């Protein structure tokens, strides 16, 4: 599966965009969060969130999805591949194994603790009812 990394309306000498590809557990919530950071069309970076059609939520399934994407797509030297996983109920041993394998493949990992919904609350809500850890 090839992807066109050049803007066809510009010269062929334009540097290709850097892709940041994110594989997530969830089908909707992570995409909503990441859409808040989508770069503009003219940006030198493009964010791609992989769809999770089967709602495979185990960390190992997320890693498998990202590995499959990498094996079927050209990945440039500047591109970054990320796993975005909720800490919630996953076993620490499993998370450590997935993190180690991801690192060995050159992938990055974002771990939301306890879940991405908590990130929404902290980053997107105005006038939070608390302002210190207690």
RODO-2510 file (C-alpha; in nm, 4 decimals, decimal comma):
residues 134
     n   res          X          Y          Z
     1     x     0,0000     0,0000     0,0000
     2     x     0,1807     0,3067    -0,1228
     3     x     0,1021     0,6582    -0,0125
     4     x     0,1594     0,9807    -0,1942
     5     x     0,3811     1,1909     0,0301
     6     x     0,4000     1,4885    -0,2016
     7     x     0,1514     1,7661    -0,2543
     8     x     0,0748     1,7309    -0,6256
     9     x     0,0135     2,1047    -0,6655
    10     x     0,3743     2,1832    -0,5716
    11     x     0,7059     2,1162    -0,7364
    12     x     0,8507     1,7659    -0,7260
    13     x     1,1410     1,9112    -0,5274
    14     x     0,9320     1,9705    -0,2154
    15     x     1,0467     1,7701     0,0849
    16     x     0,7938     1,4987     0,1811
    17     x     0,5882     1,5487     0,4936
    18     x     0,6830     1,3785     0,8160
    19     x     0,4161     1,1267     0,9140
    20     x     0,3238     1,0516     1,2728
    21     x     0,1207     0,7315     1,2754
    22     x    -0,0699     0,6348     1,5912
    23     x    -0,2304     0,2977     1,6651
    24     x    -0,4836     0,3096     1,9493
    25     x    -0,6949     0,0729     2,1550
    26     x    -1,0208     0,2580     2,1208
    27     x    -1,2408     0,3146     1,8243
    28     x    -1,3554     0,6698     1,9032
    29     x    -1,2203     0,8412     2,2138
    30     x    -0,8502     0,8442     2,1222
    31     x    -0,9335     0,9775     1,7750
    32     x    -1,1374     1,2607     1,9324
    33     x    -0,8409     1,3504     2,1540
    34     x    -0,5833     1,3334     1,8749
    35     x    -0,8005     1,5356     1,6362
    36     x    -0,7365     1,8308     1,8679
    37     x    -0,3723     1,8231     1,7518
    38     x    -0,4189     1,7668     1,3786
    39     x    -0,1751     1,9885     1,1901
    40     x    -0,2971     2,2155     0,9128
    41     x    -0,2799     2,1058     0,5523
    42     x     0,0247     2,3253     0,4949
    43     x     0,2151     2,1806     0,7903
    44     x     0,5313     1,9798     0,7335
    45     x     0,3842     1,7073     0,9570
    46     x     0,0848     1,4837     0,8976
    47     x    -0,0932     1,2884     1,1735
    48     x    -0,2509     0,9555     1,0849
    49     x    -0,4588     0,7635     1,3406
    50     x    -0,5099     0,4003     1,2432
    51     x    -0,8695     0,2830     1,2550
    52     x    -0,9561     0,0131     1,5055
    53     x    -1,2508    -0,1433     1,3242
    54     x    -1,2547    -0,4659     1,5262
    55     x    -1,2083    -0,2801     1,8563
    56     x    -0,9036    -0,4895     1,9459
    57     x    -0,8052    -0,3394     2,2787
    58     x    -0,5236    -0,5516     2,4167
    59     x    -0,1824    -0,3818     2,4060
    60     x    -0,0428    -0,6709     2,2033
    61     x    -0,3236    -0,6225     1,9451
    62     x    -0,2377    -0,2527     1,9131
    63     x     0,1275    -0,3431     1,8572
    64     x     0,0265    -0,6045     1,5982
    65     x    -0,1797    -0,3445     1,4102
    66     x     0,1132    -0,1009     1,4004
    67     x     0,3528    -0,3734     1,2845
    68     x     0,1121    -0,4642     1,0028
    69     x     0,0897    -0,1007     0,8978
    70     x     0,4678    -0,0738     0,8904
    71     x     0,5077    -0,3888     0,6816
    72     x     0,2558    -0,2657     0,4203
    73     x     0,3543     0,1023     0,3972
    74     x     0,6652     0,2980     0,3137
    75     x     0,7998     0,4520     0,6336
    76     x     1,0416     0,7389     0,5807
    77     x     1,3440     0,7999     0,8013
    78     x     1,1759     1,0998     0,9678
    79     x     0,8404     0,9264     1,0274
    80     x     0,7313     0,8158     1,3750
    81     x     0,5143     0,5211     1,4705
    82     x     0,3299     0,5367     1,8042
    83     x     0,1189     0,3063     2,0197
    84     x    -0,1387     0,4821     2,2392
    85     x    -0,2569     0,2526     2,5176
    86     x    -0,4627     0,3040     2,8335
    87     x    -0,3029     0,1769     3,1534
    88     x    -0,6406     0,0901     3,3102
    89     x    -0,6672    -0,2844     3,3670
    90     x    -0,3694    -0,4211     3,1745
    91     x    -0,1140    -0,6335     3,3537
    92     x     0,2182    -0,4571     3,4158
    93     x     0,4122    -0,7538     3,2756
    94     x     0,2179    -0,7385     2,9482
    95     x     0,2671    -0,3618     2,9208
    96     x     0,6412    -0,3966     2,9824
    97     x     0,6707    -0,6704     2,7191
    98     x     0,4816    -0,4646     2,4615
    99     x     0,6868    -0,1542     2,5447
   100     x     1,0125    -0,3482     2,5061
   101     x     0,9094    -0,5002     2,1722
   102     x     0,7832    -0,1635     2,0474
   103     x     1,1132     0,0020     2,1402
   104     x     1,3101    -0,2730     1,9652
   105     x     1,1120    -0,1966     1,6464
   106     x     1,1746     0,1765     1,6773
   107     x     0,8162     0,2529     1,7826
   108     x     0,7204     0,5032     2,0510
   109     x     0,4596     0,4419     2,3193
   110     x     0,2152     0,6795     2,4881
   111     x     0,0558     0,5349     2,7994
   112     x    -0,2486     0,7127     2,9384
   113     x    -0,2951     0,6483     3,3058
   114     x    -0,5625     0,5471     3,3923
   115     x    -0,7400     0,6143     3,0600
   116     x    -0,7665     0,8565     2,7709
   117     x    -1,0954     0,9893     2,9082
   118     x    -0,9015     1,1277     3,2045
   119     x    -0,6718     1,3064     2,9558
   120     x    -0,9810     1,4676     2,8032
   121     x    -1,0819     1,5994     3,1407
   122     x    -0,7379     1,7361     3,2212
   123     x    -0,6560     1,8872     2,8819
   124     x    -0,9822     1,9917     2,7242
   125     x    -1,2088     2,1000     3,0073
   126     x    -1,2112     2,4646     3,1148
   127     x    -1,2528     2,5772     3,4764
   128     x    -1,1522     2,2560     3,6453
   129     x    -1,2982     2,2135     3,9924
   130     x    -0,9561     2,1305     4,1403
   131     x    -0,6199     2,2956     4,1160
   132     x    -0,3870     2,0788     4,3228
   133     x    -0,3252     1,7061     4,3646
   134     x    -0,5271     1,6727     4,6851
***
